[in-house]
Amino acid sequence: MTLPTSRLLYLLIFLSSAGLIAGAMFFEHIMELEPCPLCMSQRIAVLALGLVGLIGWIHNPTGKGKRVYGGFILLFALMGAALAIRQLYIQHLPPDAVPACLPSLEYLVEVMPIVELMSVMLSGTGDCAEVQWVFLGLSIPGWTLVCFIGYALLGILELVRKPASSN
């Protein structure tokens, strides 16, 4: 089995990230599912992965440059996975242990200092505990975790790929 070239891998990361963001927009605007702070944080991780994929596809690095891109892919994938795991944890808490719900994210952006807003977005709220959609037994953060694991594996592939390779 031959591995895809690095450039094709970066394009795959970019296109799949664009697909995930399109799916998130569909859930938000068509299905009218309100994203929680952790959902928005996961979107940022997906956008960062997409940006790395796009830049990598355009740049088409060679040698050690591939490892730099692989490192960024792995970093953003692990960050996204941590956020998804946090949301899954909140979703599985007993009802009396769920954190309090907060006003809408738009309101929080207007009234909170950026450091406090980042803390809320990364820690999650009661809004994050609501399971709004399930497919094959997994909620949205479950599926994003699967995607982040896939991205992490692609990042690892770039990190261990031989630099002298023509890939």
C-alpha positions as CSV (number, residue, x, y, z in Angstrom):
1,M,0.0,0.0,0.0
2,T,1.4,3.3,-1.0
3,L,0.8,6.3,1.2
4,P,-0.6,9.5,-0.2
5,T,1.8,12.3,-0.9
6,S,2.1,15.0,1.7
7,R,0.5,17.5,-0.6
8,L,-2.5,15.2,-1.1
9,L,-2.7,14.7,2.6
10,Y,-2.8,18.5,3.3
11,L,-5.5,18.8,0.7
12,L,-7.5,16.1,2.4
13,I,-7.1,17.8,5.7
14,F,-8.3,21.1,4.2
15,L,-11.3,19.7,2.4
16,S,-12.4,17.5,5.3
17,S,-12.1,20.5,7.7
18,A,-14.2,22.6,5.2
19,G,-16.7,19.8,5.2
20,L,-16.8,19.7,9.0
21,I,-17.4,23.5,9.2
22,A,-20.1,23.2,6.5
23,G,-21.7,20.5,8.6
24,A,-21.5,22.7,11.7
25,M,-23.1,25.6,9.7
26,F,-25.9,23.2,8.6
27,F,-26.6,22.1,12.2
28,E,-26.6,25.7,13.4
29,H,-28.5,27.4,10.6
30,I,-30.7,24.8,9.0
31,M,-31.4,22.4,11.9
32,E,-31.3,25.4,14.3
33,L,-29.0,23.6,16.9
34,E,-27.4,26.3,19.1
35,P,-23.7,25.7,19.5
36,C,-22.3,25.8,23.0
37,P,-18.9,27.3,24.0
38,L,-17.1,24.0,23.7
39,C,-18.6,23.5,20.3
40,M,-17.3,26.8,19.2
41,S,-13.9,26.0,20.6
42,Q,-13.9,22.7,18.6
43,R,-14.8,24.7,15.5
44,I,-11.7,26.9,16.1
45,A,-9.5,23.8,16.3
46,V,-11.1,22.5,13.0
47,L,-10.5,25.9,11.3
48,A,-6.8,25.8,12.5
49,L,-6.4,22.3,11.0
50,G,-8.0,23.5,7.8
51,L,-5.7,26.5,7.6
52,V,-2.6,24.3,8.2
53,G,-3.9,21.9,5.5
54,L,-4.5,24.8,3.0
55,I,-1.1,26.4,3.7
56,G,0.6,23.0,3.5
57,W,-1.1,22.2,0.2
58,I,0.0,25.6,-1.3
59,H,3.5,25.5,0.2
60,N,4.1,21.8,-0.5
61,P,7.1,21.6,1.9
62,T,9.9,19.2,1.6
63,G,12.3,17.6,4.1
64,K,11.9,18.9,7.6
65,G,9.1,21.2,6.6
66,K,6.8,18.2,6.4
67,R,7.5,17.5,10.1
68,V,6.7,21.1,11.0
69,Y,3.3,20.8,9.3
70,G,2.8,17.4,10.9
71,G,3.6,18.9,14.3
72,F,1.0,21.6,13.8
73,I,-1.6,19.1,12.6
74,L,-0.9,16.9,15.6
75,L,-1.0,19.9,18.0
76,F,-4.4,21.2,16.8
77,A,-5.8,17.7,16.6
78,L,-4.9,17.0,20.2
79,M,-6.3,20.3,21.3
80,G,-9.6,19.6,19.5
81,A,-9.7,16.1,20.9
82,A,-9.2,17.4,24.4
83,L,-12.1,19.8,23.9
84,A,-14.3,17.0,22.5
85,I,-13.4,14.8,25.5
86,R,-14.3,17.6,27.9
87,Q,-17.7,18.0,26.3
88,L,-18.3,14.3,26.3
89,Y,-17.4,14.2,30.0
90,I,-19.9,17.0,30.7
91,Q,-22.6,15.2,28.7
92,H,-22.2,12.2,30.8
93,L,-22.3,13.9,34.2
94,P,-25.4,13.3,36.4
95,P,-27.9,16.1,36.0
96,D,-27.1,17.6,39.5
97,A,-23.4,17.8,38.7
98,V,-23.7,19.7,35.3
99,P,-22.3,23.2,35.4
100,A,-24.7,26.1,35.2
101,C,-25.9,27.3,31.8
102,L,-24.9,30.8,30.6
103,P,-26.4,33.4,28.4
104,S,-25.7,33.2,24.6
105,L,-22.2,33.3,23.3
106,E,-22.9,36.6,21.5
107,Y,-23.8,38.2,24.8
108,L,-20.8,36.8,26.5
109,V,-18.5,38.1,23.8
110,E,-20.0,41.6,24.4
111,V,-19.7,41.7,28.2
112,M,-16.8,39.4,29.3
113,P,-13.1,40.2,29.2
114,I,-11.3,38.0,26.7
115,V,-9.5,36.0,29.3
116,E,-12.7,35.1,31.2
117,L,-14.4,34.4,27.9
118,M,-11.7,32.0,26.8
119,S,-11.9,30.2,30.2
120,V,-15.7,29.7,29.8
121,M,-15.3,28.5,26.2
122,L,-12.6,26.0,27.2
123,S,-14.2,24.7,30.4
124,G,-17.8,24.4,29.1
125,T,-21.2,25.2,30.6
126,G,-24.5,23.4,31.2
127,D,-25.3,24.2,27.6
128,C,-22.5,21.8,26.6
129,A,-24.3,18.9,28.5
130,E,-27.3,18.9,26.2
131,V,-27.1,16.2,23.5
132,Q,-28.9,17.7,20.5
133,W,-28.1,15.1,17.8
134,V,-27.0,11.5,17.8
135,F,-25.9,9.3,14.8
136,L,-24.9,5.7,15.3
137,G,-24.8,6.2,19.0
138,L,-22.4,9.1,19.0
139,S,-23.3,12.7,19.7
140,I,-21.6,15.6,17.8
141,P,-18.6,15.8,20.1
142,G,-18.2,12.0,19.8
143,W,-18.0,12.4,16.0
144,T,-15.6,15.3,16.2
145,L,-13.4,13.3,18.6
146,V,-13.3,10.6,15.9
147,C,-12.3,13.2,13.3
148,F,-9.6,14.7,15.6
149,I,-8.2,11.2,16.2
150,G,-8.0,10.8,12.4
151,Y,-6.2,14.2,12.1
152,A,-3.8,13.2,14.9
153,L,-2.9,10.0,13.0
154,L,-2.3,12.1,9.8
155,G,-0.1,14.5,11.8
156,I,1.9,11.5,13.2
157,L,2.2,10.1,9.7
158,E,3.8,13.4,8.6
159,L,6.1,13.4,11.7
160,V,7.4,9.8,11.0
161,R,7.5,10.0,7.2
162,K,11.1,9.9,5.9
163,P,12.2,13.4,5.0
164,A,14.2,12.2,2.0
165,S,11.0,10.6,0.5
166,S,9.6,12.0,-2.7
167,N,6.1,12.1,-1.0
